[in-house]
Amino acid sequence: MTGSAKATVFIDNERVIVTEYRFQPGDNTGWHRHGHDYVVVPLMDGKVKLVTKDGDSFAEMKKGAPYFRKEGVEHDVISANEGEYAFIEIELK
């Protein structure tokens, strides 16, 4: 990924990859395809813009409320917040 969000990998082993993404207003992850099933855990309430091949949408994120997605998702995630935003992504190998 080549976006402007700061990605910090905390764990990368044979079972999982755990990455924290920190965004300033307007930061993005960069276009990417998920190669694994994954869980995202928001670290704070916020809103993200999801850019996909089918169009753009917005998602409300709630602190501590995880969600799961299957391998193959392709998108760019852009912060739609006025301040810092962050989440943890857990990829399941």
C-alpha positions in Angstrom: 0.0 0.0 0.0 1.3 3.4 -0.8 -1.2 5.7 1.0 -0.5 8.5 3.5 -1.9 6.7 6.6 0.8 5.5 9.0 0.9 1.7 9.2 2.6 0.0 12.1 2.9 -3.8 12.0 2.9 -5.2 15.5 2.7 -8.9 14.7 3.5 -10.8 11.5 3.8 -14.6 12.0 2.6 -17.8 10.4 -1.0 -17.2 11.7 -1.8 -13.4 11.7 -0.7 -10.0 10.7 -1.7 -7.3 13.1 -1.4 -3.7 11.9 -2.4 -0.3 13.3 -3.4 2.3 10.8 -3.3 6.0 12.0 -4.8 8.7 9.8 -4.7 12.5 9.8 -7.7 14.2 8.1 -7.8 13.1 4.5 -5.1 10.4 4.8 -5.6 7.1 3.0 -4.4 3.5 2.9 -3.8 3.5 -0.9 -5.6 1.1 -3.2 -5.2 -2.5 -2.1 -6.6 -6.0 -2.3 -6.9 -8.0 0.9 -5.0 -11.3 0.5 -6.5 -12.8 3.7 -9.7 -12.7 5.6 -9.5 -9.9 8.2 -11.0 -8.2 11.2 -10.9 -4.5 11.8 -11.2 -3.0 15.3 -11.7 0.8 15.5 -9.7 2.5 18.2 -12.1 5.4 18.3 -15.4 6.6 16.8 -15.1 8.0 13.4 -16.0 7.9 9.7 -14.2 6.5 6.7 -14.8 6.9 3.0 -14.5 3.6 1.1 -13.5 3.9 -2.6 -14.2 0.7 -4.6 -14.5 -0.2 -8.3 -18.3 0.0 -7.8 -18.2 3.6 -6.3 -17.7 5.4 -3.1 -19.5 4.9 0.3 -19.0 6.0 3.9 -18.9 3.8 7.0 -19.5 4.9 10.6 -16.9 3.3 12.8 -17.6 2.7 16.5 -14.7 2.4 19.0 -14.2 -1.3 19.9 -16.9 -2.6 17.6 -15.1 -5.1 15.3 -16.1 -6.2 11.8 -15.0 -9.1 9.6 -14.4 -9.2 5.8 -13.4 -12.0 3.5 -10.3 -12.2 1.4 -10.5 -10.4 -1.9 -11.9 -7.0 -0.9 -10.3 -4.2 -3.0 -10.5 -0.6 -2.0 -8.9 2.6 -0.7 -9.8 3.7 2.8 -9.8 7.5 3.4 -10.3 9.2 6.7 -13.4 11.4 6.7 -12.7 12.9 10.2 -11.6 16.3 11.4 -9.0 14.9 13.7 -6.8 11.8 14.0 -8.4 8.4 13.4 -7.0 4.9 14.0 -7.9 1.2 13.8 -6.3 -2.2 14.2 -6.5 -4.6 11.3 -6.0 -8.4 12.0 -5.3 -10.5 8.9 -5.9 -14.2 9.3 -3.4 -16.3 7.4 
